[in-house]
């Protein structure tokens, strides 16, 4: 990551009254791993709260939205997401 780069931030929240089955969650993990092999990506879950965040590079908002919609936990209706374009303004020298 460097100043001026553009990324997309996806914040996932669990849809109430749904339960993600192991098969769908495993497919989600594989989907994110495949995406990470293709582009710069940072992903993780929130501590103590169902949901998580992914920061990733994509060519434009439409492409980023398509990436989100094709994730099995989103496509299956288990999680909803918010997507924002994010411009990196500064980084730590460390």
Backbone as JSON, one array per atom type, in Angstrom:
{
  "sequence": "XXXXXXXXXXXXXXXXXXXXXXXXXXXXXXXXXXXXXXXXXXXXXXXXXXXXXXXXXXXXXXXXXXXXXXXXXXXXXXXXXXXXXXXXXXXXXX",
  "N": [[0.84, -1.18, 0.0], [0.5, 2.18, -0.84], [0.67, 5.76, -0.56], [-1.99, 7.43, -2.15], [-2.92, 5.24, -3.54], [-5.87, 3.42, -4.45], [-8.4, 1.71, -2.8], [-10.9, -0.7, -1.86], [-13.29, -0.97, 0.68], [-14.94, -3.38, 2.42], [-17.49, -3.95, 4.61], [-18.85, -6.36, 6.58], [-21.89, -7.53, 7.98], [-23.69, -9.69, 10.05], [-26.68, -11.2, 8.98], [-29.64, -11.03, 10.72], [-31.2, -13.78, 12.4], [-30.21, -15.79, 10.74], [-28.18, -18.62, 10.05], [-24.99, -19.47, 9.35], [-23.95, -22.21, 7.51], [-21.42, -24.79, 7.79], [-20.35, -25.62, 5.34], [-20.92, -23.46, 3.57], [-19.5, -21.42, 4.87], [-16.9, -22.43, 4.67], [-16.62, -22.32, 1.89], [-16.7, -19.57, 1.58], [-14.27, -18.83, 2.84], [-12.43, -20.05, 1.09], [-13.05, -18.6, -1.21], [-12.21, -16.01, -0.48], [-9.49, -16.52, -0.08], [-8.74, -17.19, -2.71], [-9.23, -14.77, -3.99], [-7.34, -13.21, -2.63], [-5.02, -14.24, -3.7], [-5.07, -13.11, -6.16], [-5.16, -10.34, -5.98], [-4.18, -7.45, -4.01], [-5.01, -7.75, -0.63], [-6.65, -7.52, 2.53], [-7.99, -9.05, 5.3], [-10.36, -9.85, 7.89], [-12.05, -10.91, 10.91], [-14.41, -9.41, 13.19], [-13.81, -8.89, 16.64], [-15.67, -10.62, 18.93], [-18.09, -9.96, 17.75], [-20.42, -10.87, 15.29], [-19.27, -10.74, 12.06], [-17.17, -8.89, 9.74], [-14.31, -7.43, 8.03], [-13.03, -6.51, 4.88], [-10.38, -5.31, 3.02], [-9.53, -4.42, -0.16], [-7.99, -4.38, -3.44], [-9.34, -3.21, -6.51], [-10.44, -2.71, -9.89], [-12.49, -0.84, -10.27], [-15.52, 0.61, -8.86], [-17.77, -0.89, -9.68], [-16.64, -3.38, -10.34], [-15.61, -4.08, -7.83], [-17.99, -4.3, -6.37], [-19.17, -6.48, -7.66], [-17.34, -8.48, -6.97], [-17.87, -8.62, -4.23], [-20.6, -9.45, -4.2], [-20.37, -12.01, -5.23], [-19.3, -13.56, -3.26], [-19.79, -16.42, -1.3], [-21.07, -16.2, 1.31], [-22.38, -13.8, 1.15], [-23.89, -14.03, -1.22], [-25.5, -16.13, -0.41], [-27.14, -14.94, 1.42], [-26.48, -14.73, 4.11], [-24.88, -12.78, 5.2], [-24.83, -9.2, 5.08], [-23.5, -6.41, 3.28], [-21.52, -3.42, 3.33], [-20.06, -1.22, 1.06], [-17.3, 0.72, 0.3], [-15.33, 3.07, -1.49], [-11.93, 3.63, -0.9], [-9.39, 5.89, -0.27], [-6.05, 5.86, 0.27], [-4.38, 7.91, 2.46], [-2.16, 8.26, 4.13], [0.64, 6.43, 5.45], [2.25, 4.5, 7.98], [5.69, 4.8, 8.8], [6.77, 2.56, 9.85]],
  "CA": [[0.0, 0.0, 0.0], [1.23, 3.44, -0.82], [-0.17, 6.94, -0.62], [-2.63, 7.65, -3.44], [-3.57, 4.01, -4.02], [-7.3, 3.32, -4.15], [-8.85, 0.39, -2.38], [-12.3, -0.8, -1.5], [-13.5, -1.51, 2.02], [-16.21, -4.09, 2.57], [-17.81, -4.27, 6.0], [-19.91, -7.37, 6.63], [-22.68, -7.69, 9.2], [-24.53, -10.89, 10.02], [-28.12, -11.02, 8.82], [-30.3, -11.62, 11.88], [-31.99, -15.01, 12.24], [-29.62, -16.73, 9.79], [-27.06, -19.38, 10.58], [-24.11, -19.91, 8.27], [-23.53, -23.6, 7.64], [-19.98, -24.98, 7.65], [-20.01, -25.7, 3.92], [-20.92, -22.11, 3.02], [-18.39, -20.67, 5.46], [-15.67, -22.93, 4.05], [-16.58, -21.76, 0.53], [-16.35, -18.16, 1.77], [-12.83, -18.77, 3.12], [-11.76, -20.37, -0.16], [-13.28, -17.47, -2.11], [-11.34, -14.91, -0.05], [-8.12, -16.95, -0.37], [-8.55, -17.08, -4.16], [-9.15, -13.33, -4.26], [-6.06, -12.74, -2.09], [-3.97, -14.67, -4.62], [-5.21, -12.33, -7.39], [-5.04, -8.91, -5.72], [-3.82, -7.09, -2.63], [-6.2, -7.95, 0.2], [-6.51, -7.64, 3.98], [-9.3, -9.52, 5.75], [-10.43, -10.36, 9.24], [-13.33, -10.83, 11.6], [-14.49, -8.53, 14.35], [-13.72, -9.58, 17.92], [-16.88, -10.67, 19.74], [-19.27, -9.54, 17.0], [-20.45, -11.56, 14.0], [-19.01, -9.87, 10.92], [-15.77, -8.66, 9.49], [-13.97, -6.39, 7.09], [-12.05, -6.84, 3.86], [-9.86, -4.2, 2.24], [-8.95, -5.05, -1.34], [-7.84, -3.57, -4.64], [-10.16, -3.58, -7.66], [-10.3, -1.7, -10.93], [-13.5, 0.21, -10.11], [-16.59, 0.27, -7.91], [-18.61, -1.97, -10.23], [-15.88, -4.64, -10.17], [-15.56, -4.37, -6.39], [-19.32, -4.75, -5.97], [-19.33, -7.84, -8.19], [-16.53, -9.34, -6.11], [-18.62, -8.8, -2.97], [-21.83, -10.21, -4.43], [-20.06, -13.4, -5.56], [-18.86, -14.27, -2.05], [-20.88, -17.31, -0.9], [-21.84, -15.77, 2.48], [-23.22, -12.7, 0.69], [-24.84, -14.6, -2.2], [-26.42, -16.99, 0.33], [-28.01, -14.14, 2.28], [-26.1, -14.85, 5.51], [-24.29, -11.49, 5.59], [-25.03, -8.05, 4.21], [-22.24, -5.67, 3.26], [-21.4, -2.03, 2.9], [-18.85, -1.11, 0.26], [-16.85, 2.1, 0.11], [-14.01, 3.28, -2.09], [-11.07, 4.19, 0.13], [-8.14, 6.4, -0.78], [-5.02, 5.88, 1.31], [-3.77, 9.23, 2.59], [-0.85, 8.17, 4.76], [1.04, 5.16, 6.04], [3.27, 4.59, 9.01], [7.0, 4.4, 8.29], [7.17, 1.32, 10.51]],
  "C": [[0.88, 1.24, 0.0], [0.25, 4.59, -0.99], [-0.7, 7.14, -2.04], [-3.29, 6.42, -4.02], [-5.04, 4.02, -3.63], [-7.66, 1.88, -3.87], [-10.34, 0.45, -2.1], [-12.39, -1.48, -0.15], [-14.89, -2.11, 2.06], [-16.4, -4.42, 4.04], [-19.02, -5.19, 5.98], [-20.58, -7.4, 7.99], [-23.59, -8.89, 9.01], [-25.99, -10.5, 9.86], [-28.79, -11.74, 9.98], [-31.12, -12.85, 11.48], [-31.49, -15.9, 11.1], [-28.46, -17.42, 10.48], [-26.24, -19.9, 9.41], [-23.7, -21.35, 8.5], [-22.03, -23.71, 7.33], [-19.57, -24.99, 6.18], [-19.95, -24.3, 3.28], [-19.77, -21.29, 3.57], [-17.06, -21.11, 4.87], [-15.52, -22.4, 2.63], [-16.21, -20.27, 0.57], [-14.84, -18.01, 1.98], [-12.04, -19.05, 1.84], [-11.89, -19.23, -1.16], [-12.34, -16.32, -1.76], [-9.87, -15.27, -0.31], [-7.8, -16.81, -1.86], [-8.4, -15.61, -4.56], [-7.81, -12.77, -3.8], [-4.89, -13.14, -2.98], [-3.96, -13.82, -5.9], [-4.97, -10.84, -7.19], [-4.61, -8.66, -4.29], [-5.08, -7.11, -1.78], [-5.81, -8.08, 1.66], [-7.88, -8.0, 4.49], [-9.23, -10.0, 7.19], [-11.82, -10.19, 9.82], [-13.26, -9.87, 12.76], [-14.49, -9.36, 15.63], [-15.05, -9.48, 18.66], [-18.16, -10.26, 19.04], [-19.28, -10.29, 15.67], [-20.3, -10.56, 12.84], [-17.53, -9.66, 10.75], [-15.56, -7.57, 8.46], [-12.91, -6.91, 6.13], [-11.67, -5.54, 3.15], [-9.16, -4.84, 1.05], [-8.86, -4.06, -2.5], [-8.77, -4.12, -5.72], [-10.09, -2.44, -8.65], [-11.29, -0.54, -10.79], [-14.59, -0.28, -9.17], [-17.46, -0.87, -8.4], [-17.93, -3.32, -10.07], [-15.84, -5.05, -8.71], [-16.9, -4.9, -5.91], [-19.59, -6.17, -6.46], [-18.55, -8.85, -7.36], [-17.28, -9.64, -4.81], [-19.82, -9.71, -3.17], [-21.58, -11.68, -4.73], [-19.52, -14.2, -4.38], [-20.01, -15.13, -1.56], [-21.68, -16.86, 0.33], [-22.75, -14.59, 2.16], [-24.31, -13.25, -0.23], [-25.88, -15.47, -1.51], [-27.34, -16.25, 1.28], [-27.68, -14.21, 3.77], [-25.52, -13.55, 6.07], [-24.72, -10.43, 4.6], [-23.73, -7.26, 4.26], [-22.46, -4.22, 2.89], [-20.08, -1.95, 2.16], [-18.54, 0.36, 0.03], [-15.52, 2.09, -0.62], [-13.17, 4.05, -1.08], [-9.77, 4.64, -0.5], [-7.15, 6.52, 0.38], [-4.32, 7.23, 1.33], [-2.38, 9.18, 3.21], [-0.63, 6.76, 5.29], [2.1, 5.43, 7.09], [4.61, 4.16, 8.42], [7.47, 3.06, 8.87], [6.61, 0.13, 9.76]]
}
